[in-house]
Amino acid sequence: MRETHQAPLTTTTPRFSPDDPVAVETFQEMVLLHYSRHGRDLPWRRTTDPYRILVSEIMLQQTQVDRVMQKFGKFTERFLDFRALAGAPLPEVLACWQGLGYNRRAIALRRCCQKVMEEFEGALPADVDILATFPGIGRATASSICAFAFDLPVIFIETNIRRVFIHFFFPDNSTVSDTEILPLVKATLYHESPRTWYNALMDMGTDLKTTIQNPNRRSRQYTKQAAFEGSDRKIRGRILRLLISSGRMTKKQVIATIGEDSGRMDQIIKNLEAEGFLTRSGSYLSISTK
């Protein structure tokens, strides 16, 4: 569960008009200069391969960059392309995913690759509307993929981009909504290279987080991550790791090994079955192979 941050509503006015070409150019120059000096060298930025961009975007949805960096290379070496991941047994995919958390993303990523192979002749579509229908991909992730894989001038907001616009354009407002930020994102888009521009915005947003109080706390979309310790999410991960290593176990063995409340465990196991993680054969549970 994620806790929604509540704040009083105010009328917001950006620092400058999106119709002011001088202000737009000044902002672009500032962001791009920062990127030229402080931009991060990330492995998925060294490629425009749609498969690797898809993998990185799914991994980055709910996992910090440093953890993704540790897994990205190994994962893409083990599963080289859409075809390889689409045809891989789910237990192998989940085993390679371990350490990234939110394991349902691994299932979604594999299903995305299957969809690419079955419906798009092995080529990821360069279309936000189509990509947004893929498993585990909303419009923000679809837009990111189009920007980074295809260099398309899409308009979207994610947490680091939001932080930049709130800090520079709404410094005196207690709350700012994404609907108020989006016109500024559109007005300031650097059309010569959307790929470079969004990388630059994200890096500036990351740096802002370390130097000032988080501007995103003033966003109406701001949420606070729930504690991981003792959560259902942690128990789910423990169950999956146990079955990946053991192959199969009875439900009683799983519950006894994990050592949590049996009623809670029973519901978590049912959810994992319903979501396609686990299959049951008689009294035994195992990782799904579908």
C-alpha positions as CSV (number, residue, x, y, z in Angstrom):
1,M,0.0,0.0,0.0
2,R,1.1,3.5,-0.7
3,E,0.3,6.5,1.6
4,T,-1.1,9.5,-0.2
5,H,0.3,12.8,0.9
6,Q,-2.5,15.3,1.6
7,A,-2.0,19.1,1.3
8,P,-4.2,22.1,1.1
9,L,-5.3,23.1,-2.4
10,T,-4.0,26.4,-3.9
11,T,-4.2,28.2,-7.2
12,T,-0.9,27.8,-8.9
13,T,0.8,30.1,-11.4
14,P,4.1,29.1,-13.1
15,R,7.0,31.5,-12.8
16,F,7.0,32.1,-16.5
17,S,4.6,31.8,-19.4
18,P,5.1,28.7,-21.7
19,D,4.6,31.2,-24.5
20,D,7.8,33.1,-23.7
21,P,10.4,31.8,-26.1
22,V,13.3,33.4,-24.3
23,A,12.4,31.8,-21.0
24,V,12.0,28.4,-22.7
25,E,15.4,28.7,-24.4
26,T,17.0,29.7,-21.1
27,F,15.6,26.8,-19.3
28,Q,16.6,24.4,-22.0
29,E,20.2,25.7,-22.0
30,M,20.4,25.4,-18.2
31,V,19.2,21.8,-18.2
32,L,21.4,20.7,-21.1
33,L,24.5,22.4,-19.6
34,H,23.9,20.5,-16.3
35,Y,23.6,17.3,-18.3
36,S,26.8,17.9,-20.2
37,R,28.7,18.3,-16.9
38,H,26.9,15.9,-14.6
39,G,25.0,13.5,-16.7
40,R,25.1,9.9,-15.5
41,D,26.7,7.1,-17.6
42,L,24.1,4.4,-17.4
43,P,24.2,1.1,-19.5
44,W,20.8,1.5,-21.0
45,R,21.8,5.0,-22.3
46,R,24.5,3.4,-24.4
47,T,22.0,1.7,-26.6
48,T,18.8,2.5,-28.5
49,D,17.9,-1.2,-28.9
50,P,14.1,-1.3,-28.1
51,Y,14.4,-4.6,-26.2
52,R,17.0,-3.2,-23.8
53,I,15.1,0.0,-23.4
54,L,12.0,-2.0,-22.6
55,V,13.9,-4.1,-20.0
56,S,15.4,-1.0,-18.4
57,E,12.1,0.9,-18.2
58,I,10.3,-2.0,-16.6
59,M,13.1,-2.5,-14.1
60,L,13.2,1.2,-13.3
61,Q,9.5,1.5,-12.6
62,Q,9.8,0.7,-8.8
63,T,13.5,0.1,-8.3
64,Q,16.4,2.5,-7.7
65,V,19.0,3.1,-10.4
66,D,21.9,1.6,-8.5
67,R,20.1,-1.7,-8.0
68,V,19.0,-1.8,-11.6
69,M,22.6,-1.3,-12.8
70,Q,23.6,-4.4,-10.9
71,K,21.0,-6.5,-12.7
72,F,20.5,-5.0,-16.1
73,G,23.7,-6.4,-17.7
74,K,23.3,-9.9,-16.3
75,F,19.6,-10.0,-17.3
76,T,20.2,-8.9,-20.9
77,E,23.1,-11.2,-21.3
78,R,21.0,-14.1,-20.1
79,F,18.0,-13.1,-22.2
80,L,19.5,-11.5,-25.3
81,D,16.3,-10.3,-27.1
82,F,12.6,-10.4,-27.3
83,R,12.6,-14.0,-28.6
84,A,14.9,-15.3,-25.9
85,L,12.9,-13.8,-23.0
86,A,9.5,-14.7,-24.6
87,G,10.5,-18.4,-24.7
88,A,12.3,-18.6,-21.4
89,P,10.8,-20.7,-18.6
90,L,9.2,-18.4,-15.9
91,P,11.3,-19.9,-13.1
92,E,14.5,-18.9,-14.9
93,V,13.2,-15.4,-15.5
94,L,12.2,-15.0,-11.8
95,A,15.5,-16.4,-10.6
96,C,17.4,-13.8,-12.8
97,W,15.0,-11.1,-11.5
98,Q,15.7,-11.7,-7.8
99,G,17.0,-8.6,-6.0
100,L,14.9,-6.2,-8.0
101,G,11.6,-6.7,-6.1
102,Y,8.0,-6.4,-7.3
103,N,8.3,-9.7,-9.1
104,R,5.1,-9.3,-11.0
105,R,7.1,-7.0,-13.3
106,A,9.1,-10.0,-14.4
107,I,6.0,-11.7,-15.5
108,A,4.7,-8.6,-17.3
109,L,8.1,-8.1,-19.1
110,R,8.0,-11.7,-20.3
111,R,4.4,-11.3,-21.5
112,C,5.4,-8.1,-23.3
113,C,8.1,-10.0,-25.2
114,Q,5.6,-12.7,-26.1
115,K,3.2,-10.1,-27.4
116,V,6.0,-8.5,-29.5
117,M,6.8,-11.9,-31.0
118,E,3.2,-13.1,-31.5
119,E,1.5,-9.8,-32.7
120,F,4.3,-7.5,-34.0
121,E,6.7,-9.8,-35.8
122,G,9.4,-9.3,-33.2
123,A,9.5,-5.5,-33.5
124,L,8.4,-3.3,-30.6
125,P,5.9,-0.8,-31.8
126,A,6.9,2.9,-31.7
127,D,3.5,4.1,-30.6
128,V,2.5,5.2,-27.1
129,D,-1.1,4.2,-27.5
130,I,-0.2,0.7,-28.5
131,L,2.5,0.3,-25.9
132,A,0.2,1.4,-23.2
133,T,-1.9,-1.7,-23.8
134,F,1.1,-4.0,-23.1
135,P,1.2,-5.9,-19.7
136,G,2.6,-3.7,-16.9
137,I,3.0,-0.7,-19.1
138,G,1.1,2.5,-18.5
139,R,1.2,5.7,-20.5
140,A,4.3,7.1,-18.6
141,T,6.4,4.0,-19.3
142,A,5.1,3.8,-22.9
143,S,6.2,7.4,-23.4
144,S,9.6,6.8,-21.8
145,I,10.1,3.8,-24.2
146,C,9.2,6.0,-27.2
147,A,11.5,8.8,-26.1
148,F,14.5,6.6,-25.3
149,A,14.2,3.9,-27.9
150,F,12.8,5.9,-30.8
151,D,13.7,9.5,-29.9
152,L,10.0,10.6,-30.3
153,P,8.8,14.0,-29.0
154,V,6.4,12.5,-26.5
155,I,5.1,14.4,-23.4
156,F,5.2,12.7,-20.0
157,I,6.0,13.2,-16.4
158,E,7.8,11.0,-13.9
159,T,9.0,11.7,-10.4
160,N,12.4,13.4,-11.4
161,I,10.9,15.4,-14.2
162,R,8.1,16.6,-11.8
163,R,10.7,17.6,-9.2
164,V,12.5,19.9,-11.8
165,F,9.4,21.7,-12.9
166,I,8.0,22.2,-9.4
167,H,11.3,23.6,-8.2
168,F,12.0,26.0,-11.1
169,F,8.4,27.1,-12.1
170,F,6.3,26.8,-8.9
171,P,8.7,27.8,-6.1
172,D,6.1,29.6,-4.0
173,N,3.2,27.2,-4.3
174,S,2.2,24.7,-1.6
175,T,0.7,22.2,-4.1
176,V,1.0,21.7,-7.8
177,S,-0.8,19.2,-10.0
178,D,0.5,17.3,-13.0
179,T,-2.2,19.0,-15.2
180,E,-0.5,22.3,-14.4
181,I,3.0,20.9,-15.1
182,L,2.2,19.2,-18.4
183,P,1.8,22.4,-20.5
184,L,5.3,23.4,-19.4
185,V,6.8,20.0,-20.2
186,K,5.3,20.4,-23.7
187,A,6.4,24.0,-24.1
188,T,10.0,23.3,-23.1
189,L,10.5,20.0,-25.0
190,Y,13.9,20.0,-26.8
191,H,12.7,18.7,-30.1
192,E,16.2,18.3,-31.6
193,S,16.7,15.2,-29.3
194,P,13.8,14.2,-27.0
195,R,16.0,11.3,-25.8
196,T,18.8,13.6,-24.6
197,W,16.3,16.1,-23.1
198,Y,14.5,13.6,-21.0
199,N,17.7,12.0,-19.8
200,A,18.9,15.6,-18.9
201,L,15.7,16.4,-17.0
202,M,15.8,13.1,-15.0
203,D,19.4,13.7,-14.0
204,M,18.7,17.2,-12.9
205,G,15.8,16.0,-10.9
206,T,18.0,13.3,-9.3
207,D,20.6,15.9,-8.3
208,L,17.9,18.3,-6.9
209,K,16.8,15.5,-4.6
210,T,20.2,15.5,-2.9
211,T,20.6,19.2,-2.6
212,I,17.3,20.6,-1.5
213,Q,14.1,19.5,0.3
214,N,12.2,17.3,-2.1
215,P,9.9,19.6,-4.2
216,N,7.7,16.6,-5.0
217,R,6.2,16.8,-1.5
218,R,4.3,19.8,-3.0
219,S,2.9,17.6,-5.8
220,R,-0.7,16.5,-5.6
221,Q,0.5,13.2,-6.9
222,Y,3.1,12.8,-4.1
223,T,3.0,9.4,-2.3
224,K,5.2,7.9,0.3
225,Q,6.4,4.4,0.0
226,A,5.0,2.0,2.6
227,A,7.5,0.1,4.8
228,F,8.9,-3.1,3.3
229,E,9.7,-4.9,6.5
230,G,6.8,-7.1,7.6
231,S,4.8,-6.4,4.4
232,D,3.0,-8.9,2.2
233,R,5.4,-7.9,-0.5
234,K,8.4,-9.1,1.5
235,I,6.6,-12.4,2.3
236,R,5.7,-12.9,-1.4
237,G,9.4,-12.5,-2.3
238,R,10.4,-15.0,0.3
239,I,7.9,-17.6,-1.0
240,L,9.1,-17.1,-4.6
241,R,12.8,-17.5,-3.6
242,L,12.0,-20.6,-1.6
243,L,10.2,-22.3,-4.5
244,I,12.8,-21.2,-7.0
245,S,15.5,-22.9,-4.9
246,S,13.5,-26.0,-3.9
247,G,11.6,-26.7,-7.0
248,R,8.4,-27.6,-5.3
249,M,6.9,-27.9,-1.8
250,T,3.6,-28.5,-0.2
251,K,1.7,-25.5,1.1
252,K,2.2,-26.7,4.6
253,Q,6.0,-26.9,4.1
254,V,6.0,-23.4,2.6
255,I,4.0,-21.9,5.5
256,A,6.2,-23.8,8.1
257,T,9.4,-22.6,6.5
258,I,8.4,-19.0,6.2
259,G,7.0,-19.0,9.7
260,E,4.3,-16.3,9.3
261,D,0.6,-16.5,10.2
262,S,-1.0,-19.3,8.3
263,G,-4.2,-17.4,7.4
264,R,-2.1,-14.5,6.0
265,M,0.2,-16.9,4.2
266,D,-2.8,-18.8,2.7
267,Q,-4.2,-15.6,1.2
268,I,-0.8,-14.6,-0.2
269,I,-0.3,-18.0,-1.8
270,K,-3.8,-17.7,-3.4
271,N,-2.9,-14.3,-4.8
272,L,0.4,-15.6,-6.2
273,E,-1.5,-18.5,-7.9
274,A,-4.1,-16.0,-9.3
275,E,-1.4,-13.7,-10.7
276,G,0.3,-16.6,-12.5
277,F,3.4,-16.9,-10.3
278,L,2.6,-20.3,-8.8
279,T,0.9,-23.5,-10.0
280,R,-0.5,-26.3,-7.9
281,S,-0.2,-30.0,-8.6
282,G,-2.0,-32.0,-5.9
283,S,-0.7,-30.8,-2.6
284,Y,2.5,-29.3,-4.2
285,L,3.2,-25.7,-5.2
286,S,5.8,-24.7,-7.7
287,I,6.8,-21.7,-9.9
288,S,4.5,-21.6,-13.0
289,T,6.2,-22.7,-16.2
290,K,3.6,-20.9,-18.4
